Amino acid sequence: MPASDGAGVKLKRVLGQPLLKRLDPFLMLDEFGSEDAQDYIAGFPAHPHRGFQTVTYMLNGKMGHKDSVGNEGIIEDGGLQWMNAGKGIIHEEMPKQTEGKMRGFQLWVNLPASEKMSEPGYEDIKSAQINETKLTKHAHARVLAGELNGVAGAVTTKAVQPQFYDIHVQQNDDIALSVDHEHNGFLYVYEGQIEFGKHTIKKGQLAVLDLVDTLAFSAAAQTKLIFISGKPIGEPVVQYGPFVMNTQAEINQAVQDYQQNRLTS
């Protein structure tokens, strides 16, 4: 569904909306993309988080990052930032361009209660650091997190044991991926379309998966999709905007800490 966030950035909310509120351990997936700078130039000014991880994957464009624990960097074409908000962080993500195409995804990944108050930090991963593996003669995958065909993902976080693959198919082909049947997972087609069983998943559509050990589908030429999975946490989720905890009392404490400038202390 269409949405906006930050200071008015236009985006598409894929996960975290009425049709699919959450998919444990995932809380939200947004796709943002435009060639009109007015749709993204306002960016995401300083705002707080507690209790989960945020993932920004840039397909095109440049987004600058700065946070309250001293981290600073730029996410560029094909780059990835995996941030652990933990007990608290205040950060901003602002465009480092005033024209041209900006496109990418932001994913929110929940943390188990034992890690919600962990130390904040982030992994700033350049495109060149992301390993790729050939799936077929006409298809390859960028392995952002997890392991695929013996190729390790760039992300080192162990929380929910995430798998995150960006799959590119040049010509019509049949694809098979080894996946973890204990995970919850989904795929989202952002170019082209795939045939999955009796279902056709087109550009802009998400499919929630009942995972077995192998995920098989047929893809049309020039198809691109992301596959994401993680180990379900199975704990209560209480969310108030950028704070995601297990109880209302913990949410109240997060709000109080933020109001009293103690969120990151």
Contacts in CASP RR format, 6 or more apart in sequence:
PFRMAT RR
TARGET T0000
AUTHOR 0000-0000-0000
METHOD contacts of the structure
MODEL  1
MPASDGAGVKLKRVLGQPLLKRLDPFLMLDEFGSEDAQDYIAGFPAHPHR
GFQTVTYMLNGKMGHKDSVGNEGIIEDGGLQWMNAGKGIIHEEMPKQTEG
KMRGFQLWVNLPASEKMSEPGYEDIKSAQINETKLTKHAHARVLAGELNG
VAGAVTTKAVQPQFYDIHVQQNDDIALSVDHEHNGFLYVYEGQIEFGKHT
IKKGQLAVLDLVDTLAFSAAAQTKLIFISGKPIGEPVVQYGPFVMNTQAE
INQAVQDYQQNRLTS
1 12 0 8 1.000
1 13 0 8 1.000
1 17 0 8 1.000
1 18 0 8 1.000
1 19 0 8 1.000
2 10 0 8 1.000
2 11 0 8 1.000
2 12 0 8 1.000
2 13 0 8 1.000
3 10 0 8 1.000
3 11 0 8 1.000
3 12 0 8 1.000
3 13 0 8 1.000
3 17 0 8 1.000
3 30 0 8 1.000
4 10 0 8 1.000
4 11 0 8 1.000
5 11 0 8 1.000
5 30 0 8 1.000
5 44 0 8 1.000
6 42 0 8 1.000
6 43 0 8 1.000
6 44 0 8 1.000
6 45 0 8 1.000
6 47 0 8 1.000
7 42 0 8 1.000
7 43 0 8 1.000
7 44 0 8 1.000
7 45 0 8 1.000
8 42 0 8 1.000
8 43 0 8 1.000
9 32 0 8 1.000
9 39 0 8 1.000
9 40 0 8 1.000
9 42 0 8 1.000
9 43 0 8 1.000
9 44 0 8 1.000
10 32 0 8 1.000
10 33 0 8 1.000
10 34 0 8 1.000
10 39 0 8 1.000
10 40 0 8 1.000
11 30 0 8 1.000
11 31 0 8 1.000
11 32 0 8 1.000
11 33 0 8 1.000
12 30 0 8 1.000
12 31 0 8 1.000
12 32 0 8 1.000
12 204 0 8 1.000
13 28 0 8 1.000
13 29 0 8 1.000
13 30 0 8 1.000
14 20 0 8 1.000
14 29 0 8 1.000
14 30 0 8 1.000
14 31 0 8 1.000
14 188 0 8 1.000
14 204 0 8 1.000
14 206 0 8 1.000
15 22 0 8 1.000
15 23 0 8 1.000
15 26 0 8 1.000
15 27 0 8 1.000
15 28 0 8 1.000
15 29 0 8 1.000
15 186 0 8 1.000
15 206 0 8 1.000
16 22 0 8 1.000
16 27 0 8 1.000
16 28 0 8 1.000
16 29 0 8 1.000
20 206 0 8 1.000
20 208 0 8 1.000
22 237 0 8 1.000
23 184 0 8 1.000
23 185 0 8 1.000
23 186 0 8 1.000
23 208 0 8 1.000
24 110 0 8 1.000
24 184 0 8 1.000
24 232 0 8 1.000
24 233 0 8 1.000
24 234 0 8 1.000
24 237 0 8 1.000
25 109 0 8 1.000
25 110 0 8 1.000
25 160 0 8 1.000
25 184 0 8 1.000
25 230 0 8 1.000
25 231 0 8 1.000
25 232 0 8 1.000
25 233 0 8 1.000
26 107 0 8 1.000
26 108 0 8 1.000
26 109 0 8 1.000
26 110 0 8 1.000
26 184 0 8 1.000
26 185 0 8 1.000
26 186 0 8 1.000
26 228 0 8 1.000
26 230 0 8 1.000
27 52 0 8 1.000
27 108 0 8 1.000
27 109 0 8 1.000
27 110 0 8 1.000
27 237 0 8 1.000
27 239 0 8 1.000
27 244 0 8 1.000
28 106 0 8 1.000
28 107 0 8 1.000
28 108 0 8 1.000
29 105 0 8 1.000
29 106 0 8 1.000
29 107 0 8 1.000
29 108 0 8 1.000
29 188 0 8 1.000
29 206 0 8 1.000
29 228 0 8 1.000
30 105 0 8 1.000
30 106 0 8 1.000
30 107 0 8 1.000
31 103 0 8 1.000
31 104 0 8 1.000
31 105 0 8 1.000
31 188 0 8 1.000
31 190 0 8 1.000
31 204 0 8 1.000
32 40 0 8 1.000
32 102 0 8 1.000
32 103 0 8 1.000
32 104 0 8 1.000
32 105 0 8 1.000
32 106 0 8 1.000
33 39 0 8 1.000
33 40 0 8 1.000
33 101 0 8 1.000
33 102 0 8 1.000
33 103 0 8 1.000
33 104 0 8 1.000
34 40 0 8 1.000
34 101 0 8 1.000
34 102 0 8 1.000
34 103 0 8 1.000
35 100 0 8 1.000
35 101 0 8 1.000
35 102 0 8 1.000
37 95 0 8 1.000
37 97 0 8 1.000
37 98 0 8 1.000
37 99 0 8 1.000
37 100 0 8 1.000
40 95 0 8 1.000
40 102 0 8 1.000
41 95 0 8 1.000
41 98 0 8 1.000
43 93 0 8 1.000
43 94 0 8 1.000
43 95 0 8 1.000
44 92 0 8 1.000
44 93 0 8 1.000
44 94 0 8 1.000
45 92 0 8 1.000
45 94 0 8 1.000
46 90 0 8 1.000
46 91 0 8 1.000
46 92 0 8 1.000
47 90 0 8 1.000
47 91 0 8 1.000
47 92 0 8 1.000
47 242 0 8 1.000
48 88 0 8 1.000
48 89 0 8 1.000
48 90 0 8 1.000
48 242 0 8 1.000
48 243 0 8 1.000
48 258 0 8 1.000
48 263 0 8 1.000
49 83 0 8 1.000
49 85 0 8 1.000
49 86 0 8 1.000
49 88 0 8 1.000
49 89 0 8 1.000
49 90 0 8 1.000
49 91 0 8 1.000
49 242 0 8 1.000
49 243 0 8 1.000
50 85 0 8 1.000
50 86 0 8 1.000
50 87 0 8 1.000
50 88 0 8 1.000
50 89 0 8 1.000
50 116 0 8 1.000
50 242 0 8 1.000
50 243 0 8 1.000
50 244 0 8 1.000
50 245 0 8 1.000
50 254 0 8 1.000
50 257 0 8 1.000
50 263 0 8 1.000
51 85 0 8 1.000
51 86 0 8 1.000
51 87 0 8 1.000
51 88 0 8 1.000
51 110 0 8 1.000
51 111 0 8 1.000
51 116 0 8 1.000
51 117 0 8 1.000
51 243 0 8 1.000
51 244 0 8 1.000
51 245 0 8 1.000
52 85 0 8 1.000
52 86 0 8 1.000
52 108 0 8 1.000
52 109 0 8 1.000
52 110 0 8 1.000
52 111 0 8 1.000
52 116 0 8 1.000
52 244 0 8 1.000
53 82 0 8 1.000
53 83 0 8 1.000
53 84 0 8 1.000
53 85 0 8 1.000
53 86 0 8 1.000
53 108 0 8 1.000
53 109 0 8 1.000
53 110 0 8 1.000
53 111 0 8 1.000
53 157 0 8 1.000
53 159 0 8 1.000
54 81 0 8 1.000
54 82 0 8 1.000
54 83 0 8 1.000
54 85 0 8 1.000
54 106 0 8 1.000
54 107 0 8 1.000
54 108 0 8 1.000
54 109 0 8 1.000
55 80 0 8 1.000
55 81 0 8 1.000
55 82 0 8 1.000
55 83 0 8 1.000
55 105 0 8 1.000
55 106 0 8 1.000
55 107 0 8 1.000
55 108 0 8 1.000
55 109 0 8 1.000
55 164 0 8 1.000
56 63 0 8 1.000
56 65 0 8 1.000
56 75 0 8 1.000
56 80 0 8 1.000
56 81 0 8 1.000
56 83 0 8 1.000
56 93 0 8 1.000
56 104 0 8 1.000
56 105 0 8 1.000
56 106 0 8 1.000
57 78 0 8 1.000
57 79 0 8 1.000
57 80 0 8 1.000
57 104 0 8 1.000
57 105 0 8 1.000
57 106 0 8 1.000
57 107 0 8 1.000
57 144 0 8 1.000
57 164 0 8 1.000
57 166 0 8 1.000
57 226 0 8 1.000
58 75 0 8 1.000
58 76 0 8 1.000
58 77 0 8 1.000
58 78 0 8 1.000
58 79 0 8 1.000
58 80 0 8 1.000
58 102 0 8 1.000
58 103 0 8 1.000
58 104 0 8 1.000
59 77 0 8 1.000
59 78 0 8 1.000
59 103 0 8 1.000
59 104 0 8 1.000
59 105 0 8 1.000
59 190 0 8 1.000
60 77 0 8 1.000
60 101 0 8 1.000
60 102 0 8 1.000
60 103 0 8 1.000
60 104 0 8 1.000
61 76 0 8 1.000
61 77 0 8 1.000
61 95 0 8 1.000
61 97 0 8 1.000
61 100 0 8 1.000
61 101 0 8 1.000
61 102 0 8 1.000
61 103 0 8 1.000
62 74 0 8 1.000
62 75 0 8 1.000
62 76 0 8 1.000
62 77 0 8 1.000
62 95 0 8 1.000
62 96 0 8 1.000
62 97 0 8 1.000
62 102 0 8 1.000
63 74 0 8 1.000
63 75 0 8 1.000
63 93 0 8 1.000
63 94 0 8 1.000
63 95 0 8 1.000
63 96 0 8 1.000
63 102 0 8 1.000
64 72 0 8 1.000
64 73 0 8 1.000
64 74 0 8 1.000
64 75 0 8 1.000
64 93 0 8 1.000
64 94 0 8 1.000
64 95 0 8 1.000
64 96 0 8 1.000
65 71 0 8 1.000
65 72 0 8 1.000
65 73 0 8 1.000
65 74 0 8 1.000
65 75 0 8 1.000
65 81 0 8 1.000
65 91 0 8 1.000
65 92 0 8 1.000
65 93 0 8 1.000
65 122 0 8 1.000
65 124 0 8 1.000
66 72 0 8 1.000
66 73 0 8 1.000
66 91 0 8 1.000
66 92 0 8 1.000
66 94 0 8 1.000
67 83 0 8 1.000
67 89 0 8 1.000
67 90 0 8 1.000
67 91 0 8 1.000
67 92 0 8 1.000
67 120 0 8 1.000
67 121 0 8 1.000
67 122 0 8 1.000
68 89 0 8 1.000
68 90 0 8 1.000
68 91 0 8 1.000
68 264 0 8 1.000
69 89 0 8 1.000
69 120 0 8 1.000
69 121 0 8 1.000
69 264 0 8 1.000
71 91 0 8 1.000
71 121 0 8 1.000
71 122 0 8 1.000
71 124 0 8 1.000
73 124 0 8 1.000
74 96 0 8 1.000
75 81 0 8 1.000
75 124 0 8 1.000
76 126 0 8 1.000
76 127 0 8 1.000
77 127 0 8 1.000
78 127 0 8 1.000
78 130 0 8 1.000
78 142 0 8 1.000
79 125 0 8 1.000
79 126 0 8 1.000
79 127 0 8 1.000
79 130 0 8 1.000
80 123 0 8 1.000
80 125 0 8 1.000
80 130 0 8 1.000
80 144 0 8 1.000
80 154 0 8 1.000
80 155 0 8 1.000
81 122 0 8 1.000
81 123 0 8 1.000
81 124 0 8 1.000
81 125 0 8 1.000
82 122 0 8 1.000
82 123 0 8 1.000
82 125 0 8 1.000
82 145 0 8 1.000
82 155 0 8 1.000
82 157 0 8 1.000
83 89 0 8 1.000
83 91 0 8 1.000
83 120 0 8 1.000
83 121 0 8 1.000
83 122 0 8 1.000
83 123 0 8 1.000
84 111 0 8 1.000
84 118 0 8 1.000
84 119 0 8 1.000
84 120 0 8 1.000
84 121 0 8 1.000
84 122 0 8 1.000
84 157 0 8 1.000
84 159 0 8 1.000
85 120 0 8 1.000
86 111 0 8 1.000
86 115 0 8 1.000
86 116 0 8 1.000
86 117 0 8 1.000
86 118 0 8 1.000
86 119 0 8 1.000
86 120 0 8 1.000
87 116 0 8 1.000
87 117 0 8 1.000
87 118 0 8 1.000
87 119 0 8 1.000
87 120 0 8 1.000
87 263 0 8 1.000
87 264 0 8 1.000
88 120 0 8 1.000
88 254 0 8 1.000
88 263 0 8 1.000
88 264 0 8 1.000
89 120 0 8 1.000
89 121 0 8 1.000
89 263 0 8 1.000
89 264 0 8 1.000
90 263 0 8 1.000
90 264 0 8 1.000
95 102 0 8 1.000
105 226 0 8 1.000
107 164 0 8 1.000
107 228 0 8 1.000
108 244 0 8 1.000
109 159 0 8 1.000
109 160 0 8 1.000
109 162 0 8 1.000
110 160 0 8 1.000
110 233 0 8 1.000
110 237 0 8 1.000
110 244 0 8 1.000
111 118 0 8 1.000
111 159 0 8 1.000
111 160 0 8 1.000
111 233 0 8 1.000
111 244 0 8 1.000
112 159 0 8 1.000
112 160 0 8 1.000
112 233 0 8 1.000
112 235 0 8 1.000
113 235 0 8 1.000
113 246 0 8 1.000
115 159 0 8 1.000
116 245 0 8 1.000
116 246 0 8 1.000
116 250 0 8 1.000
120 264 0 8 1.000
123 154 0 8 1.000
123 155 0 8 1.000
123 156 0 8 1.000
123 157 0 8 1.000
125 144 0 8 1.000
125 154 0 8 1.000
125 155 0 8 1.000
129 154 0 8 1.000
130 142 0 8 1.000
130 143 0 8 1.000
130 144 0 8 1.000
130 153 0 8 1.000
130 154 0 8 1.000
131 142 0 8 1.000
131 143 0 8 1.000
131 151 0 8 1.000
131 152 0 8 1.000
131 153 0 8 1.000
131 154 0 8 1.000
132 140 0 8 1.000
132 141 0 8 1.000
132 142 0 8 1.000
132 143 0 8 1.000
132 151 0 8 1.000
133 140 0 8 1.000
133 141 0 8 1.000
133 143 0 8 1.000
133 148 0 8 1.000
133 149 0 8 1.000
133 150 0 8 1.000
133 151 0 8 1.000
134 140 0 8 1.000
134 149 0 8 1.000
135 141 0 8 1.000
135 149 0 8 1.000
135 167 0 8 1.000
135 175 0 8 1.000
135 176 0 8 1.000
135 177 0 8 1.000
136 173 0 8 1.000
136 174 0 8 1.000
136 175 0 8 1.000
137 173 0 8 1.000
138 169 0 8 1.000
138 170 0 8 1.000
138 171 0 8 1.000
138 172 0 8 1.000
138 173 0 8 1.000
139 167 0 8 1.000
139 168 0 8 1.000
139 169 0 8 1.000
139 170 0 8 1.000
139 173 0 8 1.000
139 175 0 8 1.000
139 219 0 8 1.000
140 167 0 8 1.000
140 168 0 8 1.000
141 148 0 8 1.000
141 165 0 8 1.000
141 166 0 8 1.000
141 167 0 8 1.000
141 168 0 8 1.000
141 177 0 8 1.000
142 165 0 8 1.000
142 166 0 8 1.000
142 167 0 8 1.000
142 168 0 8 1.000
143 151 0 8 1.000
143 152 0 8 1.000
143 153 0 8 1.000
143 154 0 8 1.000
143 165 0 8 1.000
144 153 0 8 1.000
144 154 0 8 1.000
144 155 0 8 1.000
144 164 0 8 1.000
144 165 0 8 1.000
144 166 0 8 1.000
145 153 0 8 1.000
145 154 0 8 1.000
145 155 0 8 1.000
145 157 0 8 1.000
145 162 0 8 1.000
145 163 0 8 1.000
145 164 0 8 1.000
146 152 0 8 1.000
146 153 0 8 1.000
146 155 0 8 1.000
146 161 0 8 1.000
146 162 0 8 1.000
146 163 0 8 1.000
146 164 0 8 1.000
147 153 0 8 1.000
147 163 0 8 1.000
148 163 0 8 1.000
148 165 0 8 1.000
148 177 0 8 1.000
148 178 0 8 1.000
149 178 0 8 1.000
155 162 0 8 1.000
155 164 0 8 1.000
160 230 0 8 1.000
160 231 0 8 1.000
160 232 0 8 1.000
160 233 0 8 1.000
161 180 0 8 1.000
161 183 0 8 1.000
161 230 0 8 1.000
161 231 0 8 1.000
162 228 0 8 1.000
162 229 0 8 1.000
162 230 0 8 1.000
163 179 0 8 1.000
163 180 0 8 1.000
163 183 0 8 1.000
163 227 0 8 1.000
163 228 0 8 1.000
163 229 0 8 1.000
163 230 0 8 1.000
164 226 0 8 1.000
164 227 0 8 1.000
164 228 0 8 1.000
165 177 0 8 1.000
165 226 0 8 1.000
165 227 0 8 1.000
165 228 0 8 1.000
166 224 0 8 1.000
166 225 0 8 1.000
166 226 0 8 1.000
167 175 0 8 1.000
167 177 0 8 1.000
167 219 0 8 1.000
167 223 0 8 1.000
167 224 0 8 1.000
167 225 0 8 1.000
167 226 0 8 1.000
167 227 0 8 1.000
168 223 0 8 1.000
168 224 0 8 1.000
169 175 0 8 1.000
169 219 0 8 1.000
169 220 0 8 1.000
169 221 0 8 1.000
169 222 0 8 1.000
169 223 0 8 1.000
169 224 0 8 1.000
170 221 0 8 1.000
170 222 0 8 1.000
171 221 0 8 1.000
172 218 0 8 1.000
172 219 0 8 1.000
172 220 0 8 1.000
172 221 0 8 1.000
173 218 0 8 1.000
173 219 0 8 1.000
174 216 0 8 1.000
174 217 0 8 1.000
174 218 0 8 1.000
174 219 0 8 1.000
175 216 0 8 1.000
175 217 0 8 1.000
175 218 0 8 1.000
175 219 0 8 1.000
176 214 0 8 1.000
176 215 0 8 1.000
176 216 0 8 1.000
177 214 0 8 1.000
177 215 0 8 1.000
177 216 0 8 1.000
177 227 0 8 1.000
178 213 0 8 1.000
178 214 0 8 1.000
179 211 0 8 1.000
179 212 0 8 1.000
179 213 0 8 1.000
179 214 0 8 1.000
179 215 0 8 1.000
179 227 0 8 1.000
179 229 0 8 1.000
180 211 0 8 1.000
180 229 0 8 1.000
180 230 0 8 1.000
180 231 0 8 1.000
181 211 0 8 1.000
181 212 0 8 1.000
181 213 0 8 1.000
182 231 0 8 1.000
183 211 0 8 1.000
183 229 0 8 1.000
183 230 0 8 1.000
183 231 0 8 1.000
183 232 0 8 1.000
184 211 0 8 1.000
184 229 0 8 1.000
184 230 0 8 1.000
184 231 0 8 1.000
184 232 0 8 1.000
185 208 0 8 1.000
185 209 0 8 1.000
185 211 0 8 1.000
185 227 0 8 1.000
185 228 0 8 1.000
185 229 0 8 1.000
185 230 0 8 1.000
186 206 0 8 1.000
186 207 0 8 1.000
186 208 0 8 1.000
186 209 0 8 1.000
186 227 0 8 1.000
186 228 0 8 1.000
186 229 0 8 1.000
187 194 0 8 1.000
187 196 0 8 1.000
187 201 0 8 1.000
187 206 0 8 1.000
187 207 0 8 1.000
187 209 0 8 1.000
187 215 0 8 1.000
187 225 0 8 1.000
187 226 0 8 1.000
187 227 0 8 1.000
187 228 0 8 1.000
188 204 0 8 1.000
188 205 0 8 1.000
188 206 0 8 1.000
188 207 0 8 1.000
188 225 0 8 1.000
188 226 0 8 1.000
188 228 0 8 1.000
189 201 0 8 1.000
189 202 0 8 1.000
189 203 0 8 1.000
189 204 0 8 1.000
189 205 0 8 1.000
189 223 0 8 1.000
189 224 0 8 1.000
189 225 0 8 1.000
190 203 0 8 1.000
190 204 0 8 1.000
190 224 0 8 1.000
190 225 0 8 1.000
190 226 0 8 1.000
191 203 0 8 1.000
191 222 0 8 1.000
191 223 0 8 1.000
191 224 0 8 1.000
191 225 0 8 1.000
192 202 0 8 1.000
192 203 0 8 1.000
192 219 0 8 1.000
192 220 0 8 1.000
192 222 0 8 1.000
192 223 0 8 1.000
192 224 0 8 1.000
193 200 0 8 1.000
193 201 0 8 1.000
193 202 0 8 1.000
193 203 0 8 1.000
193 219 0 8 1.000
193 220 0 8 1.000
193 223 0 8 1.000
194 200 0 8 1.000
194 201 0 8 1.000
194 217 0 8 1.000
194 218 0 8 1.000
194 219 0 8 1.000
194 220 0 8 1.000
194 223 0 8 1.000
194 225 0 8 1.000
195 201 0 8 1.000
195 217 0 8 1.000
195 218 0 8 1.000
195 219 0 8 1.000
196 207 0 8 1.000
196 217 0 8 1.000
196 218 0 8 1.000
197 217 0 8 1.000
199 207 0 8 1.000
201 207 0 8 1.000
201 225 0 8 1.000
209 215 0 8 1.000
209 229 0 8 1.000
211 229 0 8 1.000
215 227 0 8 1.000
219 225 0 8 1.000
235 246 0 8 1.000
236 246 0 8 1.000
236 247 0 8 1.000
237 244 0 8 1.000
237 246 0 8 1.000
238 244 0 8 1.000
238 245 0 8 1.000
238 246 0 8 1.000
238 247 0 8 1.000
238 248 0 8 1.000
238 250 0 8 1.000
238 251 0 8 1.000
239 245 0 8 1.000
239 251 0 8 1.000
240 251 0 8 1.000
240 254 0 8 1.000
240 255 0 8 1.000
243 251 0 8 1.000
243 254 0 8 1.000
243 255 0 8 1.000
243 258 0 8 1.000
245 251 0 8 1.000
245 254 0 8 1.000
254 263 0 8 1.000
256 262 0 8 1.000
257 263 0 8 1.000
257 265 0 8 1.000
END
